[in-house]
Amino acid sequence: RNAMAQSNGVQASTIVVAAMPLKFGDALSADKLREIPWPAGAVPSGSFKTIKDALAGNGARQALQSISANEPILSAKITGPGQRATLSAVLGEGMKAVSIRVNDVLGVAGFVFPGDRVDVLLTRTVRDGGGGEKSFVDVLLQ
């Protein structure tokens, strides 16, 4: 591919992508990542050039959201070295998280009854590299 890109006059660079689908909290490792050629003029902000760069630092990095196979690994989508994929890892400067206690009745608004099976989902909004926001839903329990 790299030779094809160069023959077309496109300068090629390299970026790191997911070698397999990653879920929220998955630890990054060399076997879950791969390097691919990418047009130099279209390298996404926050991407990594090598797997070594993506894994650099003290401690493992974790996915902060679902990342599809062959999707670029961006710094906004993973924790810093040694950080855990928790709510505190995605809170921006000056932001706070608050938990709200609910009882069995308020928590399900009368829609769930004993014996029902439910999935537990986490819905969150994350700022993307372009200053916009994206909403994500992760299945916590099924």
Order of alpha helices (4+ residues) and beta strands (2+ residues): alpha-beta-beta-alpha-alpha-alpha-beta-beta
